Amino acid sequence: SIMTTTTVSREALRLYRDILRTARPFTHLDAKGNMWRDVLRRSARQEFEEARFENDPAIITEMLMVGRDCMMQVQEGMMKKQLELLEESTKPPTPNKPRPPKYFE
């Protein structure tokens, strides 16, 4: 089905805001010393600006779907990493690893 201009604009804005929210936790620095959050925000802004005047409903729909899919993959990767870190932090110490003295616990 062909989306109306208002629906497309609303969906694009929703996706853009979701991308900005998803980028928020990326506070580590890239090789140039830029915070990844800022790099991702600039990249998203550039992508949306470049697509701003697209008129073909099929292309717009595809861009929105690809954008949403990419964002969801990033979110899934973040959740997976958080689970790994949580599991690692709750593991009992390995037998060959010396335990800290009781007064450190």
Gaussian input, Z-matrix of N, CA and C with variables (Angstrom, degrees):
# hf/3-21g

backbone

0 1
 N
 C     1     B1
 C     2     B2     1     A1
 N     3     B3     2     A2     1     D1
 C     4     B4     3     A3     2     D2
 C     5     B5     4     A4     3     D3
 N     6     B6     5     A5     4     D4
 C     7     B7     6     A6     5     D5
 C     8     B8     7     A7     6     D6
 N     9     B9     8     A8     7     D7
 C    10    B10     9     A9     8     D8
 C    11    B11    10    A10     9     D9
 N    12    B12    11    A11    10    D10
 C    13    B13    12    A12    11    D11
 C    14    B14    13    A13    12    D12
 N    15    B15    14    A14    13    D13
 C    16    B16    15    A15    14    D14
 C    17    B17    16    A16    15    D15
 N    18    B18    17    A17    16    D16
 C    19    B19    18    A18    17    D17
 C    20    B20    19    A19    18    D18
 N    21    B21    20    A20    19    D19
 C    22    B22    21    A21    20    D20
 C    23    B23    22    A22    21    D21
 N    24    B24    23    A23    22    D22
 C    25    B25    24    A24    23    D23
 C    26    B26    25    A25    24    D24
 N    27    B27    26    A26    25    D25
 C    28    B28    27    A27    26    D26
 C    29    B29    28    A28    27    D27
 N    30    B30    29    A29    28    D28
 C    31    B31    30    A30    29    D29
 C    32    B32    31    A31    30    D30
 N    33    B33    32    A32    31    D31
 C    34    B34    33    A33    32    D32
 C    35    B35    34    A34    33    D33
 N    36    B36    35    A35    34    D34
 C    37    B37    36    A36    35    D35
 C    38    B38    37    A37    36    D36
 N    39    B39    38    A38    37    D37
 C    40    B40    39    A39    38    D38
 C    41    B41    40    A40    39    D39
 N    42    B42    41    A41    40    D40
 C    43    B43    42    A42    41    D41
 C    44    B44    43    A43    42    D42
 N    45    B45    44    A44    43    D43
 C    46    B46    45    A45    44    D44
 C    47    B47    46    A46    45    D45
 N    48    B48    47    A47    46    D46
 C    49    B49    48    A48    47    D47
 C    50    B50    49    A49    48    D48
 N    51    B51    50    A50    49    D49
 C    52    B52    51    A51    50    D50
 C    53    B53    52    A52    51    D51
 N    54    B54    53    A53    52    D52
 C    55    B55    54    A54    53    D53
 C    56    B56    55    A55    54    D54
 N    57    B57    56    A56    55    D55
 C    58    B58    57    A57    56    D56
 C    59    B59    58    A58    57    D57
 N    60    B60    59    A59    58    D58
 C    61    B61    60    A60    59    D59
 C    62    B62    61    A61    60    D60
 N    63    B63    62    A62    61    D61
 C    64    B64    63    A63    62    D62
 C    65    B65    64    A64    63    D63
 N    66    B66    65    A65    64    D64
 C    67    B67    66    A66    65    D65
 C    68    B68    67    A67    66    D66
 N    69    B69    68    A68    67    D67
 C    70    B70    69    A69    68    D68
 C    71    B71    70    A70    69    D69
 N    72    B72    71    A71    70    D70
 C    73    B73    72    A72    71    D71
 C    74    B74    73    A73    72    D72
 N    75    B75    74    A74    73    D73
 C    76    B76    75    A75    74    D74
 C    77    B77    76    A76    75    D75
 N    78    B78    77    A77    76    D76
 C    79    B79    78    A78    77    D77
 C    80    B80    79    A79    78    D78
 N    81    B81    80    A80    79    D79
 C    82    B82    81    A81    80    D80
 C    83    B83    82    A82    81    D81
 N    84    B84    83    A83    82    D82
 C    85    B85    84    A84    83    D83
 C    86    B86    85    A85    84    D84
 N    87    B87    86    A86    85    D85
 C    88    B88    87    A87    86    D86
 C    89    B89    88    A88    87    D87
 N    90    B90    89    A89    88    D88
 C    91    B91    90    A90    89    D89
 C    92    B92    91    A91    90    D90
 N    93    B93    92    A92    91    D91
 C    94    B94    93    A93    92    D92
 C    95    B95    94    A94    93    D93
 N    96    B96    95    A95    94    D94
 C    97    B97    96    A96    95    D95
 C    98    B98    97    A97    96    D96
 N    99    B99    98    A98    97    D97
 C   100   B100    99    A99    98    D98
 C   101   B101   100   A100    99    D99
 N   102   B102   101   A101   100   D100
 C   103   B103   102   A102   101   D101
 C   104   B104   103   A103   102   D102
 N   105   B105   104   A104   103   D103
 C   106   B106   105   A105   104   D104
 C   107   B107   106   A106   105   D105
 N   108   B108   107   A107   106   D106
 C   109   B109   108   A108   107   D107
 C   110   B110   109   A109   108   D108
 N   111   B111   110   A110   109   D109
 C   112   B112   111   A111   110   D110
 C   113   B113   112   A112   111   D111
 N   114   B114   113   A113   112   D112
 C   115   B115   114   A114   113   D113
 C   116   B116   115   A115   114   D114
 N   117   B117   116   A116   115   D115
 C   118   B118   117   A117   116   D116
 C   119   B119   118   A118   117   D117
 N   120   B120   119   A119   118   D118
 C   121   B121   120   A120   119   D119
 C   122   B122   121   A121   120   D120
 N   123   B123   122   A122   121   D121
 C   124   B124   123   A123   122   D122
 C   125   B125   124   A124   123   D123
 N   126   B126   125   A125   124   D124
 C   127   B127   126   A126   125   D125
 C   128   B128   127   A127   126   D126
 N   129   B129   128   A128   127   D127
 C   130   B130   129   A129   128   D128
 C   131   B131   130   A130   129   D129
 N   132   B132   131   A131   130   D130
 C   133   B133   132   A132   131   D131
 C   134   B134   133   A133   132   D132
 N   135   B135   134   A134   133   D133
 C   136   B136   135   A135   134   D134
 C   137   B137   136   A136   135   D135
 N   138   B138   137   A137   136   D136
 C   139   B139   138   A138   137   D137
 C   140   B140   139   A139   138   D138
 N   141   B141   140   A140   139   D139
 C   142   B142   141   A141   140   D140
 C   143   B143   142   A142   141   D141
 N   144   B144   143   A143   142   D142
 C   145   B145   144   A144   143   D143
 C   146   B146   145   A145   144   D144
 N   147   B147   146   A146   145   D145
 C   148   B148   147   A147   146   D146
 C   149   B149   148   A148   147   D147
 N   150   B150   149   A149   148   D148
 C   151   B151   150   A150   149   D149
 C   152   B152   151   A151   150   D150
 N   153   B153   152   A152   151   D151
 C   154   B154   153   A153   152   D152
 C   155   B155   154   A154   153   D153
 N   156   B156   155   A155   154   D154
 C   157   B157   156   A156   155   D155
 C   158   B158   157   A157   156   D156
 N   159   B159   158   A158   157   D157
 C   160   B160   159   A159   158   D158
 C   161   B161   160   A160   159   D159
 N   162   B162   161   A161   160   D160
 C   163   B163   162   A162   161   D161
 C   164   B164   163   A163   162   D162
 N   165   B165   164   A164   163   D163
 C   166   B166   165   A165   164   D164
 C   167   B167   166   A166   165   D165
 N   168   B168   167   A167   166   D166
 C   169   B169   168   A168   167   D167
 C   170   B170   169   A169   168   D168
 N   171   B171   170   A170   169   D169
 C   172   B172   171   A171   170   D170
 C   173   B173   172   A172   171   D171
 N   174   B174   173   A173   172   D172
 C   175   B175   174   A174   173   D173
 C   176   B176   175   A175   174   D174
 N   177   B177   176   A176   175   D175
 C   178   B178   177   A177   176   D176
 C   179   B179   178   A178   177   D177
 N   180   B180   179   A179   178   D178
 C   181   B181   180   A180   179   D179
 C   182   B182   181   A181   180   D180
 N   183   B183   182   A182   181   D181
 C   184   B184   183   A183   182   D182
 C   185   B185   184   A184   183   D183
 N   186   B186   185   A185   184   D184
 C   187   B187   186   A186   185   D185
 C   188   B188   187   A187   186   D186
 N   189   B189   188   A188   187   D187
 C   190   B190   189   A189   188   D188
 C   191   B191   190   A190   189   D189
 N   192   B192   191   A191   190   D190
 C   193   B193   192   A192   191   D191
 C   194   B194   193   A193   192   D192
 N   195   B195   194   A194   193   D193
 C   196   B196   195   A195   194   D194
 C   197   B197   196   A196   195   D195
 N   198   B198   197   A197   196   D196
 C   199   B199   198   A198   197   D197
 C   200   B200   199   A199   198   D198
 N   201   B201   200   A200   199   D199
 C   202   B202   201   A201   200   D200
 C   203   B203   202   A202   201   D201
 N   204   B204   203   A203   202   D202
 C   205   B205   204   A204   203   D203
 C   206   B206   205   A205   204   D204
 N   207   B207   206   A206   205   D205
 C   208   B208   207   A207   206   D206
 C   209   B209   208   A208   207   D207
 N   210   B210   209   A209   208   D208
 C   211   B211   210   A210   209   D209
 C   212   B212   211   A211   210   D210
 N   213   B213   212   A212   211   D211
 C   214   B214   213   A213   212   D212
 C   215   B215   214   A214   213   D213
 N   216   B216   215   A215   214   D214
 C   217   B217   216   A216   215   D215
 C   218   B218   217   A217   216   D216
 N   219   B219   218   A218   217   D217
 C   220   B220   219   A219   218   D218
 C   221   B221   220   A220   219   D219
 N   222   B222   221   A221   220   D220
 C   223   B223   222   A222   221   D221
 C   224   B224   223   A223   222   D222
 N   225   B225   224   A224   223   D223
 C   226   B226   225   A225   224   D224
 C   227   B227   226   A226   225   D225
 N   228   B228   227   A227   226   D226
 C   229   B229   228   A228   227   D227
 C   230   B230   229   A229   228   D228
 N   231   B231   230   A230   229   D229
 C   232   B232   231   A231   230   D230
 C   233   B233   232   A232   231   D231
 N   234   B234   233   A233   232   D232
 C   235   B235   234   A234   233   D233
 C   236   B236   235   A235   234   D234
 N   237   B237   236   A236   235   D235
 C   238   B238   237   A237   236   D236
 C   239   B239   238   A238   237   D237
 N   240   B240   239   A239   238   D238
 C   241   B241   240   A240   239   D239
 C   242   B242   241   A241   240   D240
 N   243   B243   242   A242   241   D241
 C   244   B244   243   A243   242   D242
 C   245   B245   244   A244   243   D243
 N   246   B246   245   A245   244   D244
 C   247   B247   246   A246   245   D245
 C   248   B248   247   A247   246   D246
 N   249   B249   248   A248   247   D247
 C   250   B250   249   A249   248   D248
 C   251   B251   250   A250   249   D249
 N   252   B252   251   A251   250   D250
 C   253   B253   252   A252   251   D251
 C   254   B254   253   A253   252   D252
 N   255   B255   254   A254   253   D253
 C   256   B256   255   A255   254   D254
 C   257   B257   256   A256   255   D255
 N   258   B258   257   A257   256   D256
 C   259   B259   258   A258   257   D257
 C   260   B260   259   A259   258   D258
 N   261   B261   260   A260   259   D259
 C   262   B262   261   A261   260   D260
 C   263   B263   262   A262   261   D261
 N   264   B264   263   A263   262   D262
 C   265   B265   264   A264   263   D263
 C   266   B266   265   A265   264   D264
 N   267   B267   266   A266   265   D265
 C   268   B268   267   A267   266   D266
 C   269   B269   268   A268   267   D267
 N   270   B270   269   A269   268   D268
 C   271   B271   270   A270   269   D269
 C   272   B272   271   A271   270   D270
 N   273   B273   272   A272   271   D271
 C   274   B274   273   A273   272   D272
 C   275   B275   274   A274   273   D273
 N   276   B276   275   A275   274   D274
 C   277   B277   276   A276   275   D275
 C   278   B278   277   A277   276   D276
 N   279   B279   278   A278   277   D277
 C   280   B280   279   A279   278   D278
 C   281   B281   280   A280   279   D279
 N   282   B282   281   A281   280   D280
 C   283   B283   282   A282   281   D281
 C   284   B284   283   A283   282   D282
 N   285   B285   284   A284   283   D283
 C   286   B286   285   A285   284   D284
 C   287   B287   286   A286   285   D285
 N   288   B288   287   A287   286   D286
 C   289   B289   288   A288   287   D287
 C   290   B290   289   A289   288   D288
 N   291   B291   290   A290   289   D289
 C   292   B292   291   A291   290   D290
 C   293   B293   292   A292   291   D291
 N   294   B294   293   A293   292   D292
 C   295   B295   294   A294   293   D293
 C   296   B296   295   A295   294   D294
 N   297   B297   296   A296   295   D295
 C   298   B298   297   A297   296   D296
 C   299   B299   298   A298   297   D297
 N   300   B300   299   A299   298   D298
 C   301   B301   300   A300   299   D299
 C   302   B302   301   A301   300   D300
 N   303   B303   302   A302   301   D301
 C   304   B304   303   A303   302   D302
 C   305   B305   304   A304   303   D303
 N   306   B306   305   A305   304   D304
 C   307   B307   306   A306   305   D305
 C   308   B308   307   A307   306   D306
 N   309   B309   308   A308   307   D307
 C   310   B310   309   A309   308   D308
 C   311   B311   310   A310   309   D309
 N   312   B312   311   A311   310   D310
 C   313   B313   312   A312   311   D311
 C   314   B314   313   A313   312   D312

   B1=1.4512
   B2=1.5344
   B3=1.2972
   B4=1.4603
   B5=1.5257
   B6=1.3250
   B7=1.4544
   B8=1.5212
   B9=1.3220
   B10=1.4606
   B11=1.5258
   B12=1.3134
   B13=1.4663
   B14=1.5233
   B15=1.3329
   B16=1.4630
   B17=1.5154
   B18=1.3218
   B19=1.4612
   B20=1.5257
   B21=1.3250
   B22=1.4599
   B23=1.5275
   B24=1.3100
   B25=1.4689
   B26=1.5180
   B27=1.3119
   B28=1.4605
   B29=1.5305
   B30=1.3229
   B31=1.4700
   B32=1.5228
   B33=1.3275
   B34=1.4707
   B35=1.5272
   B36=1.3171
   B37=1.4572
   B38=1.5315
   B39=1.3313
   B40=1.4673
   B41=1.5275
   B42=1.3303
   B43=1.4598
   B44=1.5324
   B45=1.3219
   B46=1.4661
   B47=1.5344
   B48=1.3076
   B49=1.4694
   B50=1.5278
   B51=1.3233
   B52=1.4706
   B53=1.5267
   B54=1.3366
   B55=1.4672
   B56=1.5280
   B57=1.3272
   B58=1.4655
   B59=1.5255
   B60=1.3317
   B61=1.4778
   B62=1.5243
   B63=1.3181
   B64=1.4683
   B65=1.5235
   B66=1.3313
   B67=1.4693
   B68=1.5237
   B69=1.3166
   B70=1.4631
   B71=1.5322
   B72=1.3534
   B73=1.4690
   B74=1.5367
   B75=1.3211
   B76=1.4699
   B77=1.5312
   B78=1.3214
   B79=1.4685
   B80=1.5228
   B81=1.3387
   B82=1.4666
   B83=1.5338
   B84=1.3184
   B85=1.4631
   B86=1.5259
   B87=1.3234
   B88=1.4622
   B89=1.5347
   B90=1.3270
   B91=1.4686
   B92=1.5322
   B93=1.3310
   B94=1.4682
   B95=1.5290
   B96=1.3338
   B97=1.4608
   B98=1.5147
   B99=1.3343
   B100=1.4628
   B101=1.5238
   B102=1.3184
   B103=1.4508
   B104=1.5316
   B105=1.3391
   B106=1.4629
   B107=1.5217
   B108=1.3268
   B109=1.4695
   B110=1.5248
   B111=1.3352
   B112=1.4616
   B113=1.5243
   B114=1.3231
   B115=1.4656
   B116=1.5324
   B117=1.3299
   B118=1.4679
   B119=1.5228
   B120=1.3192
   B121=1.4750
   B122=1.5200
   B123=1.3462
   B124=1.4669
   B125=1.5281
   B126=1.3263
   B127=1.4606
   B128=1.5287
   B129=1.3276
   B130=1.4712
   B131=1.5191
   B132=1.3241
   B133=1.4695
   B134=1.5241
   B135=1.3319
   B136=1.4638
   B137=1.5256
   B138=1.3395
   B139=1.4759
   B140=1.5272
   B141=1.3372
   B142=1.4567
   B143=1.5194
   B144=1.3305
   B145=1.4676
   B146=1.5246
   B147=1.3331
   B148=1.4624
   B149=1.5277
   B150=1.3253
   B151=1.4707
   B152=1.5281
   B153=1.3120
   B154=1.4634
   B155=1.5236
   B156=1.3164
   B157=1.4637
   B158=1.5288
   B159=1.3260
   B160=1.4755
   B161=1.5242
   B162=1.3285
   B163=1.4690
   B164=1.5193
   B165=1.3181
   B166=1.4656
   B167=1.5289
   B168=1.3443
   B169=1.4622
   B170=1.5323
   B171=1.3174
   B172=1.4680
   B173=1.5295
   B174=1.3297
   B175=1.4672
   B176=1.5254
   B177=1.3413
   B178=1.4646
   B179=1.5205
   B180=1.3207
   B181=1.4648
   B182=1.5207
   B183=1.3327
   B184=1.4626
   B185=1.5237
   B186=1.3442
   B187=1.4675
   B188=1.5263
   B189=1.3306
   B190=1.4641
   B191=1.5290
   B192=1.3328
   B193=1.4665
   B194=1.5290
   B195=1.3210
   B196=1.4661
   B197=1.5279
   B198=1.3247
   B199=1.4559
   B200=1.5196
   B201=1.3169
   B202=1.4718
   B203=1.5328
   B204=1.3262
   B205=1.4671
   B206=1.5283
   B207=1.3274
   B208=1.4719
   B209=1.5260
   B210=1.3295
   B211=1.4476
   B212=1.5331
   B213=1.3148
   B214=1.4637
   B215=1.5281
   B216=1.3183
   B217=1.4621
   B218=1.5236
   B219=1.3205
   B220=1.4656
   B221=1.5281
   B222=1.3364
   B223=1.4659
   B224=1.5289
   B225=1.3208
   B226=1.4730
   B227=1.5211
   B228=1.3291
   B229=1.4605
   B230=1.5182
   B231=1.3319
   B232=1.4621
   B233=1.5291
   B234=1.3320
   B235=1.4679
   B236=1.5273
   B237=1.3226
   B238=1.4590
   B239=1.5233
   B240=1.3389
   B241=1.4594
   B242=1.5297
   B243=1.3250
   B244=1.4599
   B245=1.5258
   B246=1.3351
   B247=1.4654
   B248=1.5204
   B249=1.3424
   B250=1.4673
   B251=1.5301
   B252=1.3316
   B253=1.4591
   B254=1.5266
   B255=1.3203
   B256=1.4580
   B257=1.5238
   B258=1.3316
   B259=1.4653
   B260=1.5225
   B261=1.3251
   B262=1.4641
   B263=1.5275
   B264=1.3233
   B265=1.4712
   B266=1.5253
   B267=1.3396
   B268=1.4674
   B269=1.5237
   B270=1.3398
   B271=1.4678
   B272=1.5216
   B273=1.3325
   B274=1.4595
   B275=1.5284
   B276=1.3302
   B277=1.4695
   B278=1.5276
   B279=1.3130
   B280=1.4650
   B281=1.5267
   B282=1.3460
   B283=1.4702
   B284=1.5304
   B285=1.3255
   B286=1.4606
   B287=1.5274
   B288=1.3068
   B289=1.4559
   B290=1.5341
   B291=1.3250
   B292=1.4673
   B293=1.5289
   B294=1.3142
   B295=1.4574
   B296=1.5217
   B297=1.3340
   B298=1.4607
   B299=1.5297
   B300=1.3107
   B301=1.4697
   B302=1.5218
   B303=1.3262
   B304=1.4691
   B305=1.5298
   B306=1.3137
   B307=1.4612
   B308=1.5283
   B309=1.3467
   B310=1.4694
   B311=1.5175
   B312=1.3075
   B313=1.4687
   B314=1.5123
   A1=109.72
   A2=115.26
   A3=120.85
   A4=108.37
   A5=114.37
   A6=119.35
   A7=109.84
   A8=116.18
   A9=119.93
   A10=109.07
   A11=116.05
   A12=121.05
   A13=110.84
   A14=116.74
   A15=121.03
   A16=110.52
   A17=116.95
   A18=121.34
   A19=110.42
   A20=116.71
   A21=121.57
   A22=109.86
   A23=117.10
   A24=120.76
   A25=110.80
   A26=116.51
   A27=121.37
   A28=110.28
   A29=116.71
   A30=120.95
   A31=110.91
   A32=117.15
   A33=120.89
   A34=110.40
   A35=117.45
   A36=121.48
   A37=110.90
   A38=115.71
   A39=119.88
   A40=110.78
   A41=117.00
   A42=121.39
   A43=110.13
   A44=116.75
   A45=121.28
   A46=110.35
   A47=117.00
   A48=120.73
   A49=111.32
   A50=116.64
   A51=120.29
   A52=110.90
   A53=116.72
   A54=120.66
   A55=109.91
   A56=117.25
   A57=120.58
   A58=110.93
   A59=116.91
   A60=120.51
   A61=110.68
   A62=116.81
   A63=121.16
   A64=110.61
   A65=117.27
   A66=121.64
   A67=112.45
   A68=117.76
   A69=121.97
   A70=115.15
   A71=119.67
   A72=119.03
   A73=115.27
   A74=118.18
   A75=121.01
   A76=110.11
   A77=116.31
   A78=120.95
   A79=112.79
   A80=117.88
   A81=119.65
   A82=109.72
   A83=115.49
   A84=121.61
   A85=112.32
   A86=115.78
   A87=120.48
   A88=108.96
   A89=117.21
   A90=122.14
   A91=112.53
   A92=117.17
   A93=121.13
   A94=112.24
   A95=117.04
   A96=120.33
   A97=114.07
   A98=117.41
   A99=121.39
   A100=109.28
   A101=116.30
   A102=119.68
   A103=108.48
   A104=117.02
   A105=121.20
   A106=111.53
   A107=116.59
   A108=120.71
   A109=110.04
   A110=116.60
   A111=120.76
   A112=111.63
   A113=116.43
   A114=121.17
   A115=109.49
   A116=116.57
   A117=121.03
   A118=111.11
   A119=116.89
   A120=120.29
   A121=111.36
   A122=116.56
   A123=119.94
   A124=111.24
   A125=115.67
   A126=120.68
   A127=110.76
   A128=116.39
   A129=120.48
   A130=109.90
   A131=116.16
   A132=120.44
   A133=110.85
   A134=116.02
   A135=120.88
   A136=110.99
   A137=116.36
   A138=120.19
   A139=110.82
   A140=116.45
   A141=120.03
   A142=111.29
   A143=117.26
   A144=120.47
   A145=111.07
   A146=116.81
   A147=120.56
   A148=111.61
   A149=117.12
   A150=121.32
   A151=112.27
   A152=116.88
   A153=122.20
   A154=114.80
   A155=117.84
   A156=120.11
   A157=113.68
   A158=116.32
   A159=120.05
   A160=108.55
   A161=116.56
   A162=120.99
   A163=114.02
   A164=117.52
   A165=120.72
   A166=109.33
   A167=117.23
   A168=120.97
   A169=113.42
   A170=117.46
   A171=120.47
   A172=110.64
   A173=116.18
   A174=120.30
   A175=110.15
   A176=116.23
   A177=120.25
   A178=110.69
   A179=116.30
   A180=120.71
   A181=110.60
   A182=116.31
   A183=120.42
   A184=111.23
   A185=116.92
   A186=120.00
   A187=111.19
   A188=116.92
   A189=120.34
   A190=111.05
   A191=116.18
   A192=119.97
   A193=111.08
   A194=117.10
   A195=120.99
   A196=110.03
   A197=117.02
   A198=121.42
   A199=111.97
   A200=116.55
   A201=121.27
   A202=109.47
   A203=117.33
   A204=121.23
   A205=111.07
   A206=116.71
   A207=120.65
   A208=110.79
   A209=116.41
   A210=120.13
   A211=110.64
   A212=116.68
   A213=120.30
   A214=111.13
   A215=117.64
   A216=120.66
   A217=110.76
   A218=116.98
   A219=120.74
   A220=109.74
   A221=116.84
   A222=120.86
   A223=111.06
   A224=116.76
   A225=120.39
   A226=110.77
   A227=117.26
   A228=120.97
   A229=111.34
   A230=116.17
   A231=120.28
   A232=110.71
   A233=116.33
   A234=119.87
   A235=110.89
   A236=116.20
   A237=120.37
   A238=110.41
   A239=116.57
   A240=121.15
   A241=111.13
   A242=116.96
   A243=120.48
   A244=110.96
   A245=116.69
   A246=120.56
   A247=111.03
   A248=116.80
   A249=120.47
   A250=110.76
   A251=116.30
   A252=120.13
   A253=111.37
   A254=116.19
   A255=120.46
   A256=110.84
   A257=116.60
   A258=120.74
   A259=110.60
   A260=116.62
   A261=121.17
   A262=110.71
   A263=116.31
   A264=120.22
   A265=112.62
   A266=117.73
   A267=119.97
   A268=112.81
   A269=117.47
   A270=120.90
   A271=109.76
   A272=116.85
   A273=117.90
   A274=109.11
   A275=117.78
   A276=119.29
   A277=110.80
   A278=116.05
   A279=120.12
   A280=108.82
   A281=117.54
   A282=120.99
   A283=113.49
   A284=118.61
   A285=119.78
   A286=112.76
   A287=116.88
   A288=120.88
   A289=108.48
   A290=117.53
   A291=118.17
   A292=111.15
   A293=115.09
   A294=120.53
   A295=109.22
   A296=117.06
   A297=118.49
   A298=109.77
   A299=116.77
   A300=119.05
   A301=110.61
   A302=115.68
   A303=121.93
   A304=111.99
   A305=118.57
   A306=119.03
   A307=113.74
   A308=118.07
   A309=121.56
   A310=112.51
   A311=116.96
   A312=119.49
   A313=111.86
   D1=147.38
   D2=-178.67
   D3=-86.94
   D4=128.77
   D5=179.68
   D6=-83.10
   D7=145.13
   D8=176.45
   D9=-73.21
   D10=162.94
   D11=-179.59
   D12=-59.66
   D13=-41.07
   D14=179.70
   D15=-64.36
   D16=-43.67
   D17=179.66
   D18=-63.58
   D19=-43.26
   D20=179.68
   D21=-62.98
   D22=-45.61
   D23=179.68
   D24=-61.61
   D25=-43.52
   D26=-179.60
   D27=-64.26
   D28=-43.11
   D29=-179.61
   D30=-67.51
   D31=-39.95
   D32=178.13
   D33=-64.04
   D34=-43.68
   D35=178.81
   D36=-64.22
   D37=-41.19
   D38=178.07
   D39=-61.84
   D40=-44.26
   D41=179.06
   D42=-63.34
   D43=-44.54
   D44=-179.91
   D45=-59.05
   D46=-46.69
   D47=179.11
   D48=-64.29
   D49=-39.88
   D50=177.76
   D51=-62.95
   D52=-38.53
   D53=177.89
   D54=-64.29
   D55=-44.05
   D56=178.67
   D57=-61.24
   D58=-41.32
   D59=177.84
   D60=-65.47
   D61=-40.00
   D62=-179.83
   D63=-65.68
   D64=-34.54
   D65=-178.47
   D66=-74.48
   D67=-19.24
   D68=-173.51
   D69=-50.71
   D70=-45.20
   D71=-177.47
   D72=-73.56
   D73=-8.68
   D74=-175.93
   D75=-80.02
   D76=73.95
   D77=-175.22
   D78=-94.40
   D79=-3.87
   D80=178.87
   D81=-75.32
   D82=160.39
   D83=-173.62
   D84=-94.40
   D85=147.60
   D86=173.64
   D87=-85.20
   D88=-175.90
   D89=-176.87
   D90=-61.63
   D91=-25.74
   D92=-179.01
   D93=-91.61
   D94=1.25
   D95=179.77
   D96=86.98
   D97=10.05
   D98=178.02
   D99=-90.13
   D100=142.15
   D101=176.83
   D102=-68.60
   D103=131.40
   D104=-177.93
   D105=-55.92
   D106=-35.52
   D107=178.80
   D108=-55.50
   D109=-45.14
   D110=-178.83
   D111=-69.33
   D112=-38.39
   D113=177.57
   D114=-61.52
   D115=-46.22
   D116=-179.33
   D117=-65.34
   D118=-39.77
   D119=178.81
   D120=-63.94
   D121=-45.27
   D122=178.65
   D123=-61.97
   D124=-41.85
   D125=-179.77
   D126=-63.19
   D127=-44.21
   D128=179.07
   D129=-62.09
   D130=-45.28
   D131=-179.77
   D132=-59.29
   D133=-43.86
   D134=179.65
   D135=-62.43
   D136=-44.79
   D137=179.83
   D138=-60.52
   D139=-44.74
   D140=-178.48
   D141=-68.26
   D142=-38.29
   D143=177.87
   D144=-63.96
   D145=-41.31
   D146=-179.76
   D147=-65.37
   D148=-29.74
   D149=-177.53
   D150=-93.79
   D151=-1.46
   D152=-172.47
   D153=-53.67
   D154=-39.59
   D155=-174.09
   D156=-102.78
   D157=15.69
   D158=175.91
   D159=-67.00
   D160=134.03
   D161=-177.92
   D162=-112.50
   D163=-15.56
   D164=-177.08
   D165=-75.81
   D166=114.63
   D167=-177.38
   D168=-58.45
   D169=-34.98
   D170=179.90
   D171=-67.19
   D172=-42.30
   D173=179.62
   D174=-67.45
   D175=-42.49
   D176=179.09
   D177=-61.05
   D178=-46.00
   D179=179.69
   D180=-60.60
   D181=-42.91
   D182=179.26
   D183=-63.92
   D184=-43.54
   D185=179.14
   D186=-61.19
   D187=-42.07
   D188=178.98
   D189=-64.45
   D190=-41.14
   D191=179.92
   D192=-66.20
   D193=-43.64
   D194=179.54
   D195=-65.09
   D196=-42.65
   D197=178.61
   D198=-61.31
   D199=-44.96
   D200=179.55
   D201=-65.08
   D202=-41.92
   D203=-179.95
   D204=-62.55
   D205=-45.34
   D206=178.89
   D207=-61.16
   D208=-43.85
   D209=-179.50
   D210=-63.39
   D211=-40.84
   D212=179.38
   D213=-65.54
   D214=-36.37
   D215=176.69
   D216=-63.41
   D217=-40.66
   D218=177.22
   D219=-63.82
   D220=-44.56
   D221=179.52
   D222=-61.91
   D223=-42.13
   D224=178.42
   D225=-63.70
   D226=-40.58
   D227=177.57
   D228=-63.17
   D229=-39.80
   D230=178.08
   D231=-64.09
   D232=-43.91
   D233=179.75
   D234=-64.08
   D235=-40.81
   D236=179.42
   D237=-61.85
   D238=-44.75
   D239=179.59
   D240=-64.26
   D241=-40.01
   D242=177.94
   D243=-63.16
   D244=-40.67
   D245=177.67
   D246=-64.30
   D247=-42.23
   D248=178.15
   D249=-60.68
   D250=-44.36
   D251=179.58
   D252=-64.74
   D253=-39.22
   D254=178.63
   D255=-65.52
   D256=-45.63
   D257=178.68
   D258=-62.10
   D259=-40.57
   D260=179.54
   D261=-63.49
   D262=-39.76
   D263=-177.38
   D264=-74.82
   D265=-19.68
   D266=-178.98
   D267=-102.07
   D268=0.41
   D269=178.34
   D270=-69.63
   D271=142.08
   D272=173.04
   D273=-69.59
   D274=155.29
   D275=179.91
   D276=-60.07
   D277=146.30
   D278=178.91
   D279=-71.49
   D280=149.40
   D281=-175.93
   D282=-58.07
   D283=-36.94
   D284=-177.26
   D285=-82.87
   D286=-2.12
   D287=179.43
   D288=-96.54
   D289=124.52
   D290=-178.60
   D291=-65.14
   D292=138.92
   D293=178.64
   D294=-81.26
   D295=145.84
   D296=175.99
   D297=-70.20
   D298=153.36
   D299=177.87
   D300=-58.38
   D301=152.53
   D302=-176.09
   D303=-54.91
   D304=-35.11
   D305=-176.17
   D306=-69.11
   D307=-9.63
   D308=173.84
   D309=-87.32
   D310=-12.19
   D311=-177.30
   D312=-85.21

